[in-house]
């Protein structure tokens, strides 16, 4: 009888030991899963859409500029179907309207601007120019601003002394930059042109990085508008305007842009 009691007790002890071992194993597995890296248990990554081609991609894989997303550097540095350059800083101007129906730009007009005159030397000019094009310029900040307070003008692009490119008007639309003008006998240049302002004046050389940004922008525009020619504001309004001025190096611009001399009908001499 004692033998059977001992055997029964042994079976019970073995059962309790085995059950306890399994519980310990289960508990260890739970602790292991709880301590696993959060990345393995995270929710699916946020998806975003490329501004240029509308491709959906993980946000971590996208290139970002001002809360816009791009799937590649090529798309970031291109002009999209809406006429906006992805790598530019977008600062839309109200001073714009539609081009004549069926009209595509075939001229890029180069300007210079400084607000106030010579203000870029002190480094305060860029935002003033943007404010001016957006009709937000505070005329109390400078006596010169009072003189231009009632003007409503704009340009498609502004290239700062730093080389940064700001876009204010879609290339599809008409910016108000040329005024009374004529290009090879064609009046109203705003109808068929793209205006590019360089921060500066006619007395100081432009920065090398401005030439580089201008060359890159010219290439992007030429890819979209292959018939594009290039001229200065003084070329299309010679009795009114002098910009981009004698400090602008047309040969340097042509070389860096890799455009043919035929696209520069007014030549390569400074003027």
Protein Blocks (a to p, Z undefined) as FASTA:
>chain_A
ZZmmmmmmmmmmmmmmmmmmmmmmmmmmmmmmmmpcfklmcccddddddfklopacdfkl
pcceehiacfbfklmmpccfkopafkbccdddfbbcdddehiacfbdcdddddddehklm
nopmmmmmmmmmnopacfklpmklmmmmmpccddfbdcdfkopacdfbdfkbccdfklpa
deehiahkllmcccdddeddfkbccdfklmmmmmmmmmmmmmmmmmbccddfklmmmmlb
ccebjklcfklmmmmnopafklmmnojadZZ
